[in-house]
Structure formats: structure tokens, C-alpha cells
Amino acid sequence: MSHMQRRGTRRAGFTLIELLVVIAIIAILAAILFPVFAKAREKARQNSCINNQRQIALAVTMYVQDHDETFMPAPPAGAWSQYLVSYNEPTIYDCPTQTGRGKNTAPEYGFSEALFGMALGDVQRPSMTVLSADITNTAMTGAYALVAVDTDLSDRHSSGTVLSCVDGHVAAESFNKVTTSKSATLLLRGYDFLPIMTSLIGEVPGVSAGAFEGADSFGRSADLTMPTGSYRTGSDPSPDIMVEFDIDCTASGYFCKTSNAPEYMAWGLSLYDNSGAPSNSTLGAFVPPSLPGVQIAFRTNGGPTDAGTCKAGTSQARLSAYSGGQSALSAEAPVTYKDIAQVNWAPVTPMPTYHVKLYVLNGKDLYAMISGGAETAVAATLDITGVNTNPTMYLYGKGRTNCRCRPASSNIRFYTR
């Protein structure tokens, strides 16, 4: 066979273009599959965490049964998990998503600080009361406790967390695409991580509708004195309190619409407040944020409407605090209200009565759960130790030129642990 004949029978190799096409296809497939593999791996880690916390909940249950139906006390030193050494293996305190290796002396899960020393019978909703949860690196110190949800709760599992409840069940809660705080989100989903407040330390007289009114400027009730034990005295630590009360607002007016100006009503309760005369809010429609103390406020959403009606669709709730020249504002949370139909200054049907449970914890962690019309929750964080020595509180209200606001509040009760 000649040289030319042998050359004619040789098979040609891949061209450069063909190789590049194959490489590109492989790269595209890899780009598609790698995230899938990563999610699958993270899902496996999450399942491992679910199993770990199920074992932790079981160990806690056994501890409670062996100790007069009472949860472990706050440890004087070291992690909470030291009490469970005889009930489980140290490996269950290791979260595979975390770096390092958790163990009995350094768990990667937090125990709810609200449950330390608590009797099991005092837990009213065991199926929704948080027992343990993933905690952040910054919370992995001291007692390794879950104290403030927004700073201590970790969402390390694909923007989600694993938590267990007192009844022993475990859940994976996602915060993906959630715009509210983690604490408010969990409260709205029905979870409870707040300390049980059962000791009544005092009541404050209510403020009846018509005791004062607000128009273009904020109106304010007479001084209301908070009960002893609800505010800090001297160098004492800040008390943990829960203030429970009802609040509503009656409106009157004459044709709400004034040109294109937004129309709204605003009313709220302010604690630890030693301010002077009230002034217009820089926010326009909430209790002034520059007031010292802690405020829970409501408002109708403003907007030009037909004459005779102050209709805005939804109301807003806001929890705010001001201390030492700094303020902290929670996200606004929607609540419902009735349209304000006003004719010739005649009083109209009041807004729904909102029932509020306002928690002030650790001198900085603020939570409010609101029911009435609709349920919602708001949260804020600010060190208020600079103002929580003030024992005075007020009810505030604000309207517009053609809309008068007459707030009222009743059943104001203060509780502690």
C-alpha cells in the first residue's frame, strides 16, 4: 500500500471548535448541577441538625422528669448543656454547617434563656414555645443561651434555622425573602420565646376617650405613674417587664380632605417618658421618636381621599425607642382599622380596640404582640438604660386640621417574672 493510500485512510481528530463546544456544554451542565448538589448537601446537614435537636429535646425532657418537672437553672459558669452530660452523647451538639466541632462544653445550639429554672407546668403553649435553636457565633459564649432572637438566632441553613419546642417536636423555619425581623417573623408564625410574666406588679389608671385630643400637634394625657418594679432605680439592673393594655381611638372631623395633604390619625403609649410639652413628630404620623423612652404607636395610612372620609386601607403599628440621642425603630407592621367617616365634627365609630403585650427585656430588647382587628408583631433593639429610670408614661394622639384624634387606653397592667 502506498504512502498516499495509507494517508487517505487515517481518521481526522476533533477540531478546536468541537472541543470548545463540548467544554462549554460541560461547563453549563456543571453550573446547573453544582448549586443543586450544594443544596442537597445543605439539606443533608439540615436533617442532621434536626436529628441533633430532637435528641437534645429528648435529653431535656428526661432532665425535667428527674428534677421535679423543672428546667435546668441558668449555669453559674459554662454552657447550659453541661447539665445533660449523663443523658446524651457530645456529638449531638455539633452542627455540620458550622466550622469547628460542637460538644457538651461548647454547643452550637442555644437553649432559650426564658426557660432557665422554669417549671414545666408554667409553659402554657409547649408546642410553640422555643426550647433550642441554631445560634450565631457571637452567642457561642457564656451560657450559650438564646437571649435576643435577632442577634442570637442563626439562619445558617439556606436562610433558615432549625429549632425545637418544649413538646419535643423540631421544625425548620425559613427566613428567605422575609422583610420583617426574625423575632417578629417567629412571633407572627405563632412561636413564643419570650419569658413568662405572671407576677403582677401594678396597674395604671386608664385614660378615657375625650380626656384630651390631638389635631395638628400631638395631644397628651395627664402624667401616668408606672408601678414600682417596672423601672430601674439607682444602680439596680434593668427589670424585665411586660405591659399589657387595650388602646383605641375615636375620631371626629369635618371633611377629611384638605387639598392634597395626607390625612391620618396617630395614637400611642409612651413609657419611661419625662419629656416636656409634646411636639410634632419628624415622622409626621407617629408618636415623636425624639421622646425619651419606649413607644408603641398606631396610625392610619395617610393619603388624599374623598371629602367626608379618611379612608386609607390599612393601619400601621410601630415600636420605637429613644435614649441618649439615639433612636431605634422597628419595621412598620400592618393592622386593620375602620374607615373614619366624618361629617360636621360628629364623633364616629372608634377604631378597633387593639390589645397589646409590650415586652421590655435586658434593658434593650423590645417586642410587641398586637391583636384586635388583625394580629401582628413588631420588635426593636436599643439600650434604654439611660431613660428607664423615668417612672412616667403618657398616652399620645395626633390628627390633622380637619380630623381630631381622641385616644383611650384601659386595663394597663405591669408584670414581671
BELSULNOR-V339734 format. One record per residue. N is the residue number from 1. SS is DSSP state (A for helix, B for strand, O for the rest). PHI is phi in whole degrees, 0 to 359 (* if undefined). OMEGA is omega in radians with two decimals (NA if undefined). Layout:
n = (N/N)
ss = (SS/SS)
phi = (PHI/PHI)
omega = (OMEGA/OMEGA)
This chain:
n = (1/2/3/4/5/6/7/8/9/10/11/12/13/14/15/16/17/18/19/20/21/22/23/24/25/26/27/28/29/30/31/32/33/34/35/36/37/38/39/40/41/42/43/44/45/46/47/48/49/50/51/52/53/54/55/56/57/58/59/60/61/62/63/64/65/66/67/68/69/70/71/72/73/74/75/76/77/78/79/80/81/82/83/84/85/86/87/88/89/90/91/92/93/94/95/96/97/98/99/100/101/102/103/104/105/106/107/108/109/110/111/112/113/114/115/116/117/118/119/120/121/122/123/124/125/126/127/128/129/130/131/132/133/134/135/136/137/138/139/140/141/142/143/144/145/146/147/148/149/150/151/152/153/154/155/156/157/158/159/160/161/162/163/164/165/166/167/168/169/170/171/172/173/174/175/176/177/178/179/180/181/182/183/184/185/186/187/188/189/190/191/192/193/194/195/196/197/198/199/200/201/202/203/204/205/206/207/208/209/210/211/212/213/214/215/216/217/218/219/220/221/222/223/224/225/226/227/228/229/230/231/232/233/234/235/236/237/238/239/240/241/242/243/244/245/246/247/248/249/250/251/252/253/254/255/256/257/258/259/260/261/262/263/264/265/266/267/268/269/270/271/272/273/274/275/276/277/278/279/280/281/282/283/284/285/286/287/288/289/290/291/292/293/294/295/296/297/298/299/300/301/302/303/304/305/306/307/308/309/310/311/312/313/314/315/316/317/318/319/320/321/322/323/324/325/326/327/328/329/330/331/332/333/334/335/336/337/338/339/340/341/342/343/344/345/346/347/348/349/350/351/352/353/354/355/356/357/358/359/360/361/362/363/364/365/366/367/368/369/370/371/372/373/374/375/376/377/378/379/380/381/382/383/384/385/386/387/388/389/390/391/392/393/394/395/396/397/398/399/400/401/402/403/404/405/406/407/408/409/410/411/412/413/414/415/416/417)
ss = (O/O/A/A/A/A/A/A/O/O/O/O/O/O/O/A/A/A/A/A/A/A/A/A/A/A/A/A/A/A/A/A/A/A/A/A/A/A/A/A/A/A/A/A/A/A/A/A/A/A/A/A/A/A/A/A/A/A/A/A/A/A/A/A/A/A/O/O/O/B/O/O/O/O/O/O/O/O/O/A/A/A/A/A/O/O/O/O/O/A/A/A/A/O/O/O/O/O/O/O/O/O/B/O/O/B/O/O/B/B/B/B/A/A/A/O/O/O/B/A/A/A/O/O/O/O/O/O/B/B/B/B/B/B/B/O/A/A/A/O/O/O/O/O/B/B/O/O/A/A/A/A/B/O/O/O/O/O/O/B/B/B/B/B/B/O/O/O/O/B/B/B/B/B/O/O/O/O/O/O/O/A/A/A/A/A/A/A/O/O/O/B/O/O/O/O/O/O/B/B/B/B/B/B/O/O/B/O/O/O/O/O/O/B/O/O/O/O/B/B/O/O/O/B/B/O/O/O/O/O/O/O/O/O/O/O/O/O/O/O/B/B/B/B/B/B/B/B/B/B/B/B/B/O/O/O/O/B/O/O/B/O/O/O/O/B/B/B/B/B/B/O/O/O/O/O/O/O/O/O/O/O/O/O/O/O/O/O/O/O/O/O/B/B/B/B/B/B/B/B/O/O/O/O/O/O/O/O/B/B/O/O/O/O/B/B/B/B/B/B/B/B/B/O/O/B/B/B/B/O/O/O/B/B/B/O/O/O/O/B/B/O/O/O/O/O/O/O/O/O/O/O/O/B/B/B/B/B/B/B/B/O/O/O/B/B/B/B/B/B/B/O/O/O/O/B/B/B/B/B/B/O/O/O/O/O/O/O/O/O/O/B/B/B/B/B/B/B/O/B/O/O/B/B/B/B/B/B/B/B/B/B/B/B/B/B/O)
phi = (*/285/299/294/295/297/295/288/268/291/273/285/278/292/280/298/296/298/297/296/296/297/298/296/296/297/296/295/298/295/297/283/276/301/299/297/298/297/295/295/295/293/297/295/296/298/297/297/295/300/295/301/287/295/292/296/299/295/296/297/301/295/300/299/297/274/229/55/57/229/289/300/285/298/293/294/201/86/280/300/289/297/287/251/305/277/252/203/270/293/293/285/266/257/266/296/283/282/279/85/218/287/203/305/272/212/288/260/233/258/258/298/301/293/264/304/73/279/284/302/294/277/279/279/230/299/285/234/269/293/257/221/194/299/240/284/300/291/273/276/201/59/277/56/260/270/257/249/303/291/254/259/276/266/250/283/262/52/63/219/230/253/218/243/242/299/283/101/280/237/222/251/251/264/248/296/65/274/262/273/292/298/295/296/298/294/298/292/277/98/283/232/231/270/297/281/254/239/269/285/253/160/236/240/303/283/242/280/299/95/297/201/216/241/236/292/246/293/262/217/287/293/303/241/264/288/289/302/102/262/228/277/238/57/263/296/292/292/285/272/227/231/253/245/201/251/216/212/209/254/245/213/183/221/55/302/288/229/56/253/288/291/247/200/238/218/207/191/245/239/255/54/246/241/288/276/297/293/228/298/281/290/274/85/227/229/307/307/287/273/286/294/109/237/235/243/226/231/202/273/291/280/163/299/223/295/302/93/223/253/255/229/94/222/251/232/240/218/252/222/212/216/203/57/84/241/231/227/238/279/291/287/240/285/223/266/204/271/299/263/264/235/220/52/65/287/294/235/303/291/298/301/281/271/260/239/243/253/257/237/236/58/69/202/263/240/223/224/249/235/228/114/81/202/266/206/212/222/214/207/226/195/289/253/296/283/232/280/270/281/268/257/224/220/256/242/204/212/232/226/307/255/225/258/247/235/285/212/215/211/55/277/235/249/233/223/289)
omega = (-3.08/3.12/-3.12/3.13/3.13/3.14/-3.11/-3.12/3.13/3.12/3.13/3.10/3.10/3.06/3.13/-3.14/3.13/3.12/3.13/3.11/3.14/3.12/3.14/3.13/3.12/3.13/3.13/3.12/3.13/3.14/3.12/-2.99/-3.08/3.08/3.10/3.11/-3.14/3.12/3.12/3.11/-3.14/3.08/3.10/3.10/3.12/3.11/3.08/3.10/3.11/3.12/3.12/-3.08/3.01/3.11/3.09/3.12/3.11/3.13/3.11/3.11/3.11/3.09/-3.12/3.13/-3.11/-3.06/3.02/3.07/-3.12/3.10/-3.13/3.12/3.03/-3.07/3.10/3.09/3.09/-3.02/3.11/-3.05/3.10/3.13/-3.02/-3.07/-3.08/-3.07/-3.08/3.11/-3.13/-3.09/-3.08/3.12/-3.12/3.06/-3.09/3.10/3.13/2.96/-3.10/-3.12/3.12/3.13/-3.09/-3.10/-3.14/-3.09/3.06/3.05/3.14/3.05/-3.09/-3.13/-3.12/-3.07/-3.12/3.09/-3.08/3.03/-3.12/-3.12/3.13/3.12/-3.02/-3.10/-3.06/-3.11/-3.11/3.13/-3.05/3.11/3.13/-3.14/3.00/3.11/-3.11/3.11/-3.11/3.13/-3.13/3.13/3.12/-3.13/-3.08/-3.07/3.02/-3.07/3.12/-3.02/-3.01/3.12/-3.03/-3.09/-3.11/3.04/-3.00/-3.13/3.12/-3.13/3.10/3.13/3.02/3.13/3.04/3.14/-3.03/-3.14/3.06/-3.13/-3.09/-3.12/3.01/-3.10/-3.12/3.03/-3.14/3.14/3.07/-3.09/3.10/3.12/3.12/-3.12/3.13/3.13/-3.14/3.10/3.13/3.09/3.04/-3.13/3.11/3.10/-3.08/-3.13/3.13/-3.11/-3.08/-3.09/3.11/-3.13/3.08/3.08/3.13/3.12/3.14/3.09/-3.09/3.10/-3.13/3.09/3.03/3.08/3.09/3.06/3.13/3.09/3.11/2.93/-3.06/3.12/2.98/3.13/3.01/-3.06/3.11/-3.10/3.07/-3.09/3.13/3.13/-3.08/3.08/3.11/-3.13/3.14/3.07/-3.14/3.12/3.00/-3.08/2.95/3.10/-3.13/-3.09/3.02/-3.13/3.07/-3.07/3.03/-3.10/2.95/-3.10/3.09/-3.13/-3.06/-3.02/3.02/-3.09/3.12/-3.12/3.09/-3.14/-3.13/2.95/3.10/3.14/-3.10/3.13/-3.08/3.11/3.10/-2.95/3.06/-3.08/3.05/-3.11/-3.13/3.13/3.12/-3.13/3.04/3.05/3.06/-2.98/3.08/3.02/-3.02/-3.13/-3.14/3.07/3.08/3.06/-3.05/-3.13/2.93/-2.98/3.11/3.04/2.91/3.07/-3.10/3.10/3.14/-3.09/3.10/3.12/3.12/-3.13/3.06/-3.00/-3.09/3.02/3.12/3.03/3.12/3.00/3.14/3.05/-3.09/3.10/3.13/-3.11/3.04/3.11/3.12/3.13/3.08/-3.12/3.04/2.99/3.09/3.13/-3.09/2.97/-3.07/3.05/3.12/3.07/3.12/3.10/-3.01/3.08/3.02/3.04/3.12/3.09/-3.07/3.13/-3.12/3.03/3.01/3.04/3.10/3.05/-3.01/2.91/-3.08/3.14/3.02/-2.99/3.03/-3.13/-3.09/-3.06/-3.02/3.12/3.05/3.04/-2.98/3.05/-3.07/-3.01/3.05/3.12/3.08/3.13/3.09/-3.11/3.09/3.12/3.07/3.07/-3.09/-3.13/3.09/-3.09/-3.02/2.93/-3.13/-3.07/-3.03/3.06/-3.12/2.91/-3.10/3.03/3.14/3.07/3.07/-3.11/-3.08/3.12/-3.13/-3.07/3.11/-3.11/3.04/3.11/-3.10/3.08/-3.13/-3.08/-3.14/-3.13/2.99/-3.10/NA)
